[in-house]
Amino acid sequence: MPAFEWVHVQLHQQKGMISLSPPTICNSAVVTILSAVAQAERRRILERTNEGRQEARLKGIRFGRKRIIDRNSVLALHQQGTGATDIARRLSIARSTVYKILEDESRVNLSKI
């Protein structure tokens, strides 16, 4: 049984209401057409959004949250011999973040060799 037969759909118009239940061939055609129009509109919205993002990237605009962790501070404390737990406490970040920064730095150093 098609989905439109399970859902009671009502469309409001300026001069009254059209009921699409009980399901008939005409009603199913209306629901199918409205569904296709909604999908086309969704695609247009996505296209415009993606175009806007591409233009913003070309202008140098960054997306996402700003970084609050200073990688150089983590590396400096590590070079001074401070442990990961202590670095995390001092900088108020997660210990796993400290390990991730140290691992990324070691990968960069290995790739330079």
C-alpha positions in Angstrom: 0.0 0.0 0.0 1.5 3.4 -1.0 2.6 5.9 1.6 0.0 8.5 0.7 -2.7 6.0 1.6 -1.3 5.9 5.2 -1.1 9.6 5.7 -4.1 11.9 5.9 -3.0 14.9 3.9 -4.9 18.2 3.7 -3.9 21.2 1.6 -5.0 24.6 2.6 -5.9 27.1 -0.1 -7.2 30.6 0.0 -10.7 29.6 -0.6 -11.0 26.4 1.4 -9.4 23.1 2.0 -8.8 20.2 -0.4 -8.7 16.8 1.3 -6.5 14.0 -0.2 -8.1 11.2 1.6 -9.6 8.7 1.0 -6.9 7.8 -1.6 -8.0 7.9 -5.2 -6.1 7.9 -8.5 -6.5 11.7 -8.7 -5.3 12.2 -5.2 -2.2 10.0 -5.7 -1.4 12.0 -8.8 -1.6 15.2 -6.9 0.7 13.9 -4.1 3.2 12.6 -6.7 3.3 15.9 -8.5 3.7 17.8 -5.2 6.5 15.4 -4.2 8.3 16.0 -7.5 8.0 19.8 -7.1 9.4 19.6 -3.5 12.3 17.5 -4.6 13.2 19.9 -7.5 13.0 22.8 -5.1 15.3 21.0 -2.6 17.8 20.4 -5.4 17.8 24.1 -6.4 18.4 25.1 -2.8 21.4 22.7 -2.6 22.8 24.0 -5.8 22.6 27.6 -4.7 24.0 26.8 -1.3 27.0 25.0 -2.8 27.6 27.8 -5.3 27.7 30.3 -2.4 30.1 28.1 -0.4 32.4 27.8 -3.4 32.4 31.6 -3.9 33.1 32.1 -0.2 36.0 29.7 -0.3 37.5 31.5 -3.3 37.3 34.8 -1.3 39.2 33.1 1.5 36.3 32.7 4.0 36.8 29.9 6.5 34.1 27.6 7.6 33.5 26.0 11.0 34.4 26.9 14.5 37.5 28.9 15.2 40.4 27.1 16.8 40.8 27.7 20.5 43.8 25.4 20.9 47.3 26.9 20.4 49.3 24.0 18.9 52.5 25.9 19.5 51.8 26.0 23.3 51.2 22.3 23.3 54.5 21.6 21.5 56.5 24.1 23.6 55.3 22.5 26.8 56.0 19.0 25.5 59.6 20.1 24.5 60.1 21.3 28.0 59.3 17.8 29.2 55.8 18.4 30.5 53.6 15.3 30.3 50.4 15.1 28.3 48.1 15.1 31.3 49.7 18.2 32.8 49.6 20.0 29.4 45.9 19.2 29.1 45.2 20.5 32.6 47.2 23.7 32.0 45.6 24.5 28.7 42.1 23.2 29.6 41.9 20.8 26.7 41.4 17.1 26.5 44.4 14.8 26.9 43.4 13.0 23.7 43.7 16.4 21.9 47.3 16.8 23.3 48.1 13.3 22.0 46.6 14.1 18.6 48.6 17.3 18.2 51.8 15.5 19.2 51.1 12.6 16.8 50.4 15.1 13.9 53.7 16.9 14.7 55.6 13.6 14.7 54.1 12.7 11.3 55.2 16.1 9.9 58.7 15.6 11.2 58.9 12.1 9.7 57.7 13.3 6.3 60.6 15.9 6.3 63.2 13.1 6.6 
